[in-house]
Amino acid sequence: MIQASASIGLVGALGVILATRNILGEDSFREWGWRIPFLLSAVLLAISIWIRMQLEESPAFRKLKAEGKTSKRAYAESFLEWRNLKIVLLALFGLMMAQGVGWYTANFYTQIFMERILRVDQKIVNMVMMTVVIISAPLYIFFAWVSDRIGRRPVMLFGMVLMALMYFPGFHLITRAANPALANASVSVPVTITADPADCSFMLDLTGGAHQFASSCDIARTALSDAGVSYELVPAPAGSTASVSVGATVIESVNAEGRPVKETKAVRTAFAAALQPSLVAAGYPAKADPAAIDFALLIGVMVVFIIAATALYGPQAAALVELFPTRIRYTAFSLPYNVGTGWFGGLAPVTALAIVTATGNIFSGLWFPMIVTCIAIVVFFFFWPETKDRDIHL
């Protein structure tokens, strides 16, 4: 049930965002209204703190404490003693990093991909995501129940393998379902950027300061990536100003390096606007046509992603509890849990977008979760023990 609460929280968040958009309108939401959901989350923070204060230690830990057998040096025992450190590393590289990238890809990167790359209306994306997340709620409980019958290993391995098999074909199907015109234009009218390779940054934006990428190559790549357009990067002589070729049409980019932030943003906006008519003329739509969206296919593909994510996430809590000894359990699995979820999972969307911009292929960002998941599958398959019947009081 605790695992299923993730879907309840996500539905609530999407509902608040959708309601705020509808009440304020899209322009007001973009300008200042996006702060409202963040402010409302303070109420949830207060509730979370209250719930945490009401929690008691587990019976197993209370028994250990009464017997005076709790660890006196939990951090050292967890991370400096090899017999425990190897379990920490197994939890991170065999489970948590795959769970992190898989869950964030299924629940967040799909949303970002539809909004930023496929140009689907954000209200439609919110409605689709809410539908899929509601469907996911009972699946957490179902896969946890299945793991109680047949074991944790087969259920979680199924989730990882299904996720790895779905990354590339799944996102191709999402593109075909959500914006078929874009999918067709990408094949029929290729786009290239001709630029000095030294002028092209790896645009990993962790702070929202995308204005720092102001070279002519970066401005051109950003405009195409934001339009959901795949492109090929062609090397040009050193010092050249980048240009974009859409079929037979060539549009020269602009260099905004050294300019103030506001001016840089204005230059980027102006170049994107100048590029748009050529893209539209070549068949690249400015927005996804709601009437052309195949909602059955779109939701069906995303449900498959959700099945993979819930198969991995449903049994996860029990598997981690069973993996670690009681005396250091909370301390030891806190590191793989938070690194796997926060670093690998939390950074998956921004890393994927940076790879998309760097390579020019809207699907290339999927290599990050794909590689992470495949590594985890190998580690899990060869080293993860079946823990279903372990005594968690030891």
Summary of the structure (lengths in Angstrom):
residues: 394
radius of gyration: 23.7
end to end distance: 24.4
largest distance: 79.4
contacts: 1295
relative contact order: 0.18
helix: 72%
strand: 4%
